[in-house]
Amino acid sequence: MKIILKKDVHGLGYKDDVLTVKDGYGRNYLLPQGYAVLATEKALKILNEELKQRAHKLAKIKADAEAAAKKYEGVSLVIAAKVSEGKNIYGSVGAAQIAEALEAKGIETNVKTVFVKAAKELGSYVATIQLHKEVAVEVPFQVIAENAPVEEKVVEAPKAAPVEEPAEEEDFEEEAEEAAAE
């Protein structure tokens, strides 16, 4: 069955793509949900005319996405998570945590544009931010233990951002006060 997508469908395609899908998938899911229409000759002519009229708008949208992609250059994240005795973390680090960490760095990111395989252990991972169907950015991130020794955080701080350094100095002061109290 040949269809024209009316909305972006994750894992299938983007709006205005002409695709061939299995009959049951198109007839039972895509068409009733309003995600697609049948690709008849008339529908294809209408689509081509709309694409011609929107060509300059689409070019501007892509240029805006490429400009937004420059905000992510050189960005790497360090995300703290609660950890069991091993390297396993409680729960997982997913798109919501990545978006929160980017927001904290001043980069507005929609959670729906972040694609990442859930991180369930400590280590380094890569998240993909899909800004446009042709523009995607990869953001490296590292999952560390929430209660990690201070030395480990000091090593990671320069990679994340120099803004976090004053907060770590406060941690040293708090630890010194706690040690003195004991």
C-alpha positions as CSV (number, residue, x, y, z in Angstrom):
1,M,0.0,0.0,0.0
2,K,1.4,3.4,-1.0
3,I,0.8,6.2,1.4
4,I,1.7,9.9,2.1
5,L,2.5,10.7,5.7
6,K,0.6,13.6,7.2
7,K,2.6,13.6,10.4
8,D,6.1,12.5,11.5
9,V,5.9,8.8,12.6
10,H,9.0,7.7,14.6
11,G,10.7,4.7,13.0
12,L,8.7,5.1,9.7
13,G,9.2,8.5,8.2
14,Y,8.5,12.2,8.2
15,K,5.6,14.4,7.1
16,D,5.0,14.4,3.4
17,D,7.1,11.3,2.7
18,V,5.7,8.9,0.2
19,L,6.1,5.3,1.5
20,T,5.1,1.8,0.8
21,V,3.8,0.0,3.9
22,K,2.1,-3.3,4.5
23,D,-1.7,-3.2,3.8
24,G,-2.7,-4.0,7.4
25,Y,-0.5,-1.4,9.0
26,G,-1.7,1.3,6.7
27,R,-5.4,0.4,6.7
28,N,-5.6,-0.4,10.4
29,Y,-3.3,2.1,12.0
30,L,-1.9,4.9,9.8
31,L,-5.1,5.8,8.0
32,P,-7.6,5.7,10.9
33,Q,-5.2,7.7,13.2
34,G,-4.8,10.4,10.6
35,Y,-1.1,9.8,10.2
36,A,-1.3,9.1,6.5
37,V,-3.5,9.2,3.4
38,L,-3.6,7.0,0.4
39,A,-1.1,8.0,-2.3
40,T,-3.5,8.3,-5.2
41,E,-2.5,10.3,-8.4
42,K,-4.6,13.2,-7.2
43,A,-3.0,13.2,-3.7
44,L,0.5,13.0,-5.2
45,K,-0.2,16.0,-7.5
46,I,-1.5,18.0,-4.6
47,L,1.6,17.0,-2.5
48,N,4.0,18.1,-5.3
49,E,2.3,21.5,-5.6
50,E,2.4,22.0,-1.9
51,L,6.1,21.1,-1.7
52,K,6.9,23.5,-4.5
53,Q,5.1,26.3,-2.7
54,R,6.8,25.4,0.6
55,A,10.3,24.8,-0.7
56,H,11.7,28.2,0.5
57,K,10.0,27.7,3.9
58,L,11.5,24.3,4.3
59,A,14.9,25.6,3.4
60,K,14.5,28.2,6.2
61,I,13.4,25.6,8.7
62,K,16.4,23.4,7.8
63,A,18.8,26.4,8.1
64,D,17.3,27.3,11.6
65,A,17.8,23.6,12.6
66,E,21.5,23.8,11.5
67,A,21.9,27.0,13.4
68,A,20.4,25.4,16.5
69,A,22.8,22.4,16.0
70,K,25.7,24.8,16.5
71,K,24.6,25.3,20.1
72,Y,25.3,21.7,20.8
73,E,28.9,21.8,19.6
74,G,31.4,20.9,22.3
75,V,28.7,20.1,24.8
76,S,29.2,17.1,26.9
77,L,27.1,16.2,30.0
78,V,27.8,14.6,33.3
79,I,24.7,13.1,34.9
80,A,24.8,11.9,38.5
81,A,22.6,8.9,39.4
82,K,21.9,6.7,42.4
83,V,24.0,3.6,42.2
84,S,23.9,0.2,43.9
85,E,27.0,-1.4,45.2
86,G,28.0,-2.4,41.7
87,K,28.0,-0.2,38.6
88,N,24.2,-0.6,38.1
89,I,22.1,2.5,38.7
90,Y,18.6,2.5,40.1
91,G,16.3,3.0,37.1
92,S,18.0,4.4,34.1
93,V,19.1,7.7,32.5
94,G,16.9,8.5,29.5
95,A,15.7,11.3,27.3
96,A,14.1,13.3,30.2
97,Q,17.4,13.5,32.2
98,I,19.3,14.4,29.1
99,A,16.9,17.3,28.3
100,E,17.1,18.5,31.9
101,A,20.9,18.5,31.9
102,L,20.8,20.5,28.6
103,E,18.3,22.9,30.1
104,A,20.7,23.4,33.0
105,K,23.4,24.4,30.5
106,G,21.0,26.9,28.9
107,I,20.2,24.9,25.8
108,E,16.4,24.5,25.4
109,T,15.7,21.0,24.2
110,N,12.4,19.2,23.7
111,V,12.3,15.8,25.3
112,K,10.6,14.4,22.2
113,T,13.7,15.2,20.0
114,V,16.1,13.3,22.3
115,F,16.8,9.7,21.4
116,V,19.0,7.6,23.6
117,K,19.3,4.0,24.5
118,A,18.5,4.0,28.3
119,A,21.7,4.0,30.3
120,K,21.5,1.5,33.1
121,E,25.1,1.4,34.2
122,L,27.8,3.9,34.9
123,G,29.8,4.9,31.9
124,S,29.9,7.0,28.7
125,Y,27.0,7.1,26.3
126,V,25.9,9.2,23.3
127,A,22.4,10.8,22.9
128,T,21.1,11.9,19.5
129,I,19.0,15.1,19.2
130,Q,16.9,15.1,16.1
131,L,16.4,18.8,15.2
132,H,15.1,18.3,11.7
133,K,14.7,15.2,9.5
134,E,18.1,15.9,7.9
135,V,19.8,17.5,11.0
136,A,20.8,15.4,14.0
137,V,23.4,16.2,16.7
138,E,25.2,13.7,18.9
139,V,25.8,14.8,22.5
140,P,28.1,12.6,24.6
141,F,27.2,12.1,28.2
142,Q,28.7,10.3,31.2
143,V,26.8,8.7,34.0
144,I,28.5,8.9,37.3
145,A,27.6,7.8,40.8
146,E,25.6,10.4,42.8
147,N,27.7,9.7,45.9
148,A,31.0,9.4,44.1
149,P,34.1,10.4,45.9
150,V,35.0,14.1,45.4
151,E,38.2,13.2,43.5
152,E,36.2,11.5,40.8
153,K,34.0,14.6,40.3
154,V,37.0,16.9,40.2
155,V,38.4,14.9,37.3
156,E,35.0,15.1,35.4
157,A,34.3,18.8,36.1
158,P,36.5,20.3,33.3
159,K,34.8,18.0,30.7
160,A,31.3,19.1,31.8
161,A,31.6,22.9,32.3
162,P,33.8,25.3,34.2
163,V,30.7,26.6,35.9
164,E,30.6,23.6,38.2
165,E,34.0,24.2,39.7
166,P,32.8,26.7,42.4
167,A,30.1,24.3,43.5
168,E,32.8,21.6,44.1
169,E,34.9,24.1,46.2
170,E,31.8,24.4,48.4
171,D,31.7,20.6,48.7
172,F,35.3,20.6,50.0
173,E,34.3,23.3,52.6
174,E,31.3,21.2,53.7
175,E,33.3,18.1,54.0
176,A,36.0,19.9,56.0
177,E,33.3,21.2,58.4
178,E,31.8,17.7,58.8
179,A,35.3,16.3,59.5
180,A,36.0,19.0,62.0
181,A,32.6,18.3,63.8
182,E,33.5,14.6,64.2
